[in-house]
Amino acid sequence: MKIRPLSIDGAWEISPEQHADPRGMFTEWYRHDRLAVAVGHPLRLAQGNLSVSARGVVRGIHFADVPPGQAKYVTCVRGAVMDVVVDVRTGSPTFGQWEMVRLDEADRRAVYLSEGLGHGFCALTDDATLSYLCSATYNPAAEHTVHPLDSELAITWPAGHPLLSARDAAAPSLTEARAAGLLPEYQACRSFTASLNSSATPRRAEGDHP
Protein backbone atom coordinates (compact mmCIF):
# COMPACT_ATOMS: atom_id res chain seq x y z
CA MET A 1 0.00 0.00 0.00
CA LYS A 2 1.35 3.39 -1.03
CA ILE A 3 0.10 6.58 0.62
CA ARG A 4 1.11 9.92 -0.82
CA PRO A 5 0.04 13.42 0.20
CA LEU A 6 -1.89 15.50 -2.30
CA SER A 7 -1.09 19.15 -3.01
CA ILE A 8 -3.72 20.22 -0.46
CA ASP A 9 -2.61 19.89 3.15
CA GLY A 10 -4.68 17.23 4.91
CA ALA A 11 -5.46 15.05 1.88
CA TRP A 12 -3.83 11.80 0.77
CA GLU A 13 -4.13 9.33 -2.09
CA ILE A 14 -3.93 5.64 -1.19
CA SER A 15 -2.90 3.01 -3.76
CA PRO A 16 -3.38 -0.55 -2.43
CA GLU A 17 -1.43 -3.52 -3.69
CA GLN A 18 -3.61 -6.03 -5.55
CA HIS A 19 -2.94 -9.76 -5.50
CA ALA A 20 -4.50 -11.49 -8.50
CA ASP A 21 -4.54 -15.15 -9.56
CA PRO A 22 -6.92 -17.39 -11.54
CA ARG A 23 -9.35 -17.38 -8.60
CA GLY A 24 -9.76 -13.61 -8.61
CA MET A 25 -8.21 -10.76 -6.62
CA PHE A 26 -7.46 -9.73 -3.05
CA THR A 27 -6.48 -6.31 -1.73
CA GLU A 28 -6.27 -4.53 1.60
CA TRP A 29 -8.21 -1.42 0.63
CA TYR A 30 -8.00 0.06 4.13
CA ARG A 31 -5.31 -0.31 6.80
CA HIS A 32 -5.88 1.74 9.96
CA ASP A 33 -2.25 1.34 11.04
CA ARG A 34 -0.71 2.48 7.77
CA LEU A 35 -3.10 5.39 7.50
CA ALA A 36 -2.35 6.41 11.08
CA VAL A 37 1.38 6.51 10.37
CA ALA A 38 0.83 8.77 7.36
CA VAL A 39 -1.84 11.03 8.86
CA GLY A 40 -0.61 11.10 12.46
CA HIS A 41 -3.63 9.47 14.10
CA PRO A 42 -6.07 6.63 13.41
CA LEU A 43 -9.35 7.28 11.64
CA ARG A 44 -12.06 7.44 14.32
CA LEU A 45 -14.56 5.26 12.49
CA ALA A 46 -18.10 6.40 13.30
CA GLN A 47 -20.14 5.77 10.15
CA GLY A 48 -19.93 3.94 6.83
CA ASN A 49 -21.77 5.19 3.73
CA LEU A 50 -22.48 3.72 0.29
CA SER A 51 -23.37 6.03 -2.59
CA VAL A 52 -24.61 4.90 -6.03
CA SER A 53 -24.74 7.44 -8.87
CA ALA A 54 -25.66 7.50 -12.56
CA ARG A 55 -23.18 8.69 -15.17
CA GLY A 56 -22.86 12.48 -15.13
CA VAL A 57 -24.06 12.95 -11.56
CA VAL A 58 -22.01 15.48 -9.59
CA ARG A 59 -22.23 15.45 -5.79
CA GLY A 60 -20.69 18.12 -3.57
CA ILE A 61 -18.99 20.22 -2.54
CA HIS A 62 -19.73 19.03 1.01
CA PHE A 63 -17.94 19.90 4.27
CA ALA A 64 -18.66 20.02 7.99
CA ASP A 65 -18.05 22.40 10.89
CA VAL A 66 -14.78 21.92 12.79
CA PRO A 67 -14.84 20.73 15.47
CA PRO A 68 -15.65 17.94 15.09
CA GLY A 69 -15.65 17.96 11.30
CA GLN A 70 -15.87 14.76 9.34
CA ALA A 71 -12.78 13.07 7.95
CA LYS A 72 -13.50 10.69 5.05
CA TYR A 73 -11.80 7.66 3.52
CA VAL A 74 -13.36 7.21 0.08
CA THR A 75 -12.99 4.44 -2.49
CA CYS A 76 -14.93 3.32 -5.57
CA VAL A 77 -16.05 -0.31 -5.43
CA ARG A 78 -17.92 -0.34 -8.75
CA GLY A 79 -17.50 1.72 -11.90
CA ALA A 80 -15.49 4.94 -11.84
CA VAL A 81 -15.66 8.48 -10.49
CA MET A 82 -13.51 11.59 -10.57
CA ASP A 83 -13.10 12.44 -6.91
CA VAL A 84 -12.41 16.05 -5.92
CA VAL A 85 -10.88 17.52 -2.76
CA VAL A 86 -11.47 21.25 -2.32
CA ASP A 87 -9.74 23.47 0.22
CA VAL A 88 -12.56 25.53 1.75
CA ARG A 89 -10.57 26.47 4.88
CA THR A 90 -10.20 30.23 5.22
CA GLY A 91 -6.62 31.27 5.85
CA SER A 92 -5.19 28.18 4.14
CA PRO A 93 -2.33 28.76 1.69
CA THR A 94 -4.29 26.68 -0.84
CA PHE A 95 -7.73 28.16 -0.09
CA GLY A 96 -10.06 27.76 -3.06
CA GLN A 97 -7.82 25.22 -4.78
CA TRP A 98 -8.88 21.69 -5.69
CA GLU A 99 -7.37 18.40 -6.80
CA MET A 100 -8.91 15.49 -8.70
CA VAL A 101 -8.16 11.78 -8.27
CA ARG A 102 -9.75 9.07 -10.41
CA LEU A 103 -11.19 6.30 -8.27
CA ASP A 104 -12.31 3.11 -10.00
CA GLU A 105 -12.77 -0.63 -9.65
CA ALA A 106 -9.56 -1.33 -11.59
CA ASP A 107 -6.84 0.49 -9.62
CA ARG A 108 -8.96 0.62 -6.42
CA ARG A 109 -7.31 3.79 -5.17
CA ALA A 110 -8.76 5.67 -2.22
CA VAL A 111 -8.66 9.25 -0.96
CA TYR A 112 -8.42 10.36 2.66
CA LEU A 113 -9.40 13.93 3.48
CA SER A 114 -9.11 15.36 6.95
CA GLU A 115 -11.62 17.46 8.88
CA GLY A 116 -12.47 20.79 7.27
CA LEU A 117 -11.83 19.91 3.63
CA GLY A 118 -14.56 19.94 0.99
CA HIS A 119 -15.40 16.83 -0.99
CA GLY A 120 -17.25 16.07 -4.20
CA PHE A 121 -17.18 13.71 -7.16
CA CYS A 122 -18.47 13.14 -10.67
CA ALA A 123 -19.72 9.70 -11.73
CA LEU A 124 -17.97 8.55 -14.91
CA THR A 125 -20.08 5.39 -15.28
CA ASP A 126 -23.60 4.29 -14.50
CA ASP A 127 -24.01 2.69 -11.06
CA ALA A 128 -20.75 4.26 -9.87
CA THR A 129 -20.56 3.10 -6.27
CA LEU A 130 -18.54 4.86 -3.59
CA SER A 131 -17.83 3.55 -0.11
CA TYR A 132 -17.07 6.13 2.60
CA LEU A 133 -15.61 5.59 6.04
CA CYS A 134 -16.36 8.66 8.17
CA SER A 135 -14.95 9.93 11.48
CA ALA A 136 -18.28 11.40 12.63
CA THR A 137 -21.94 10.56 12.16
CA TYR A 138 -24.17 12.63 9.92
CA ASN A 139 -25.19 15.92 11.53
CA PRO A 140 -27.27 18.02 9.09
CA ALA A 141 -27.08 21.11 11.33
CA ALA A 142 -23.27 21.14 11.07
CA GLU A 143 -22.86 20.16 7.42
CA HIS A 144 -22.75 22.57 4.49
CA THR A 145 -22.29 22.78 0.75
CA VAL A 146 -20.58 24.99 -1.80
CA HIS A 147 -21.99 25.00 -5.32
CA PRO A 148 -19.99 22.49 -7.39
CA LEU A 149 -20.30 24.66 -10.52
CA ASP A 150 -19.09 27.83 -8.78
CA SER A 151 -17.16 29.87 -11.34
CA GLU A 152 -14.66 30.93 -8.69
CA LEU A 153 -13.68 27.31 -8.05
CA ALA A 154 -13.83 26.53 -11.80
CA ILE A 155 -13.70 22.77 -11.29
CA THR A 156 -13.32 20.99 -14.63
CA TRP A 157 -15.97 18.34 -14.10
CA PRO A 158 -15.84 15.59 -16.76
CA ALA A 159 -19.55 15.89 -17.54
CA GLY A 160 -21.21 17.90 -20.30
CA HIS A 161 -24.39 18.49 -18.32
CA PRO A 162 -23.78 17.69 -14.63
CA LEU A 163 -26.77 16.31 -12.74
CA LEU A 164 -27.11 17.94 -9.31
CA SER A 165 -29.33 17.34 -6.32
CA ALA A 166 -31.72 20.14 -5.36
CA ARG A 167 -29.56 20.84 -2.31
CA ASP A 168 -26.35 21.15 -4.30
CA ALA A 169 -28.02 23.23 -7.02
CA ALA A 170 -29.15 25.73 -4.37
CA ALA A 171 -25.79 25.86 -2.60
CA PRO A 172 -23.94 29.18 -2.19
CA SER A 173 -20.76 30.06 -4.01
CA LEU A 174 -17.46 29.95 -2.14
CA THR A 175 -17.55 33.73 -1.70
CA GLU A 176 -21.13 33.63 -0.41
CA ALA A 177 -20.35 30.79 2.00
CA ARG A 178 -17.36 32.73 3.33
CA ALA A 179 -19.41 35.89 3.79
CA ALA A 180 -22.03 33.90 5.68
CA GLY A 181 -19.40 32.51 8.07
CA LEU A 182 -19.98 28.92 6.98
CA LEU A 183 -16.42 27.99 6.07
CA PRO A 184 -14.02 26.33 8.53
CA GLU A 185 -10.88 28.20 9.54
CA TYR A 186 -7.51 26.72 8.60
CA GLN A 187 -5.76 27.20 11.96
CA ALA A 188 -8.77 25.84 13.85
CA CYS A 189 -8.65 22.73 11.64
CA ARG A 190 -4.91 22.34 12.22
CA SER A 191 -5.38 22.71 15.97
CA PHE A 192 -8.13 20.09 15.96
CA THR A 193 -6.09 17.54 14.02
CA ALA A 194 -3.08 18.30 16.22
CA SER A 195 -5.17 17.36 19.24
CA LEU A 196 -5.95 14.02 17.55
CA ASN A 197 -2.27 13.51 16.74
CA SER A 198 -1.17 14.16 20.32
CA SER A 199 -3.58 11.55 21.67
CA ALA A 200 -2.53 8.87 19.19
CA THR A 201 0.46 6.56 19.32
CA PRO A 202 0.38 4.77 15.95
CA ARG A 203 2.71 1.82 15.58
CA ARG A 204 4.75 1.18 12.46
CA ALA A 205 2.70 -0.94 10.09
CA GLU A 206 3.75 -4.42 9.07
CA GLY A 207 3.82 -5.60 5.47
CA ASP A 208 0.80 -6.49 3.37
CA HIS A 209 -0.24 -10.07 2.89
CA PRO A 210 -2.32 -11.78 0.18
N, C-alpha and C positions, 0 to 999 in steps of 0.2 A: 504494500500500500504506500503510495506516494502522496504527500500532503504539501501543497505549495501555497504560499500567500498570494492573494490577488493584489491588484494595484491599490485597492481601497482597504485601509486599515480596518481589521476586524473581520475580513472575509478570506476564506480559503477554498481551494479546489482540491478534491480528494479523488485519486485515481487508484481503484483497487486492482489487485492482481487477480486474474481469472485463470482457473485451472480447468482445462477442457480435455475430454477424452471421448471415445465413442458412446459413452453413456449419457453425456451431456456436459454441464458446466457447474463449477462451484466457485463462489467468491465470498470473501468477508467484506460486505458492503459498508459495514460500520464497525469500528473498534473504539470503544470508549477510552482505552488506555492510550492508543496512538493519537487520538484526537486531543486528549488532555495534555499530552506532551507538547503538541504543536500550539494549542490555544492557551495553555496555562492552567486550565481547570477542566474537570469533567463536565459534559453536558448534563444538566439537571433535568432528566427526562420526566416530563409532566403530561404530555399528550402526544398521540400519534394521529396524523391525518392522512387521508387518501383523496386525491383530487383527479377526476376524469374530465377531459376537455376535448371538444371537437377541433378539427384543424382550423386555424385562424383565430381561435379564442385567445384573448389577452387578459390576464388577471394581474391586478396590482395597480399602483405601487402601494403595498401595505407595510405598515410599521406600527409599533406600539410604544406607549409611554415608558420612559426609563426613570426610576425603577418601576416595576421589575423588568420591563421589556419582554421580548420573546426571541431568544436565539432559535435558529432553525438549521436542521440538517436535512437537505433536500436531495432526492435522487429520483430518476425516472425509471420505473419498472416495466413500462410498456410504451412503445412508440418513441417519440422524440419531442423535446421542447427546447427553446432557447431561453435559458434562465438568466435573469437580470438582477444584479445587486446595485442598489442606488444609495449613494451617501446623502441622506437627508438630515445629517447632524449639523446644526448651526455651529460655526466656529471651526469646523474640520478643514484641514488643508485641501481635501478633495470634495468639499461640499458641492452638491449638484452634479457630480460626476457619476458615471455608471460603468459597469463592465458586464459583458455577456459571456456565458459558458454554455455550450451545447451539452445537454444531458439526454442520454438515450439508452435503449436496451442493449446496444452493442458494446459500447465502451464502459457503460455503467458507472460513469463518474458521478460525484456528488458535490454539493456546495454547502459549506457551513458559513452562516452569517451571524455575527454576534448581535447582542441587544442594541437597538437603536438604528440599525440599518434598514433600508427599504428593500422590499422584495417583489418581484413580478416575474411573469414568464409568458411566452407565446407558444401555443401548441403547433408543432410542425406536422403532426399526423392526427388522424382521427383516433379517438379513444386514447389520447396521450394521458398516461397515468403517472402522477407524482405521489411519492410517499414522503411525508414530513415527520421528523421527530422534533418536538418543540419543548423548550425549557419552561414554559408556563402555559396554563390552560387558557382557553379563549375567554377574553374579557371585553365585550363590545364597547363598554364605556371608555376603555383605555386604548382602543385600537383605531387607527386612522388610515386615510388613503391620500395619495397624490395622484392626479390624473395621469394615466400612463401615456397619453398623447400630448402632454404639456410641451409646448414649443420651446420653453426654456431648457427642459431636459433634452429634447430632441433625440429620443431613443429611436434607433433604426430598427423597428420591429419588422421581422420577416413575414409580413402579412399585408396584402393589398388593401383589404378592408377589415381591420381588426374588429372582432366581436367582443363587446364589453358588457359587463353586468350593469344594471341600473345604478348600483352604488358607485362603481368605478366611473361610469359616464358622468355622474354628478359631482365627482371629487374636485376639490380645489386645485389650482396650479401650485407649484412649489412656492412661488412668491406669496400667493394668497394664504397658503398653509403657514408660512413663516410669519406673516402679518397677524394671523389669528392666534399665534403662540402655540401651534400644534406640534411643531417639530422638536425632537429631542436635542439636547445641547451636547456637543462633543466632549467637553471636559467632564460633564456629569456621567456620560456613558463610560468614559475611561475610568473614572473613579469607581463606578459600579462594577465593572469587570475586574478592576484591581482588587476589590474586596473579595471577589470570587477566587481570584488567583491566590490571595494570601491565605485563604482557608483550605486550599487544595494542596495535596502532596502527591502528584501523579508519579507513578513509577515508570521506569523505562520499559517500553513495550517489547515483548518477545516477538520472534519472527512469525510470519503467516504460516498456515498449514493447509493442505488441500482437504 
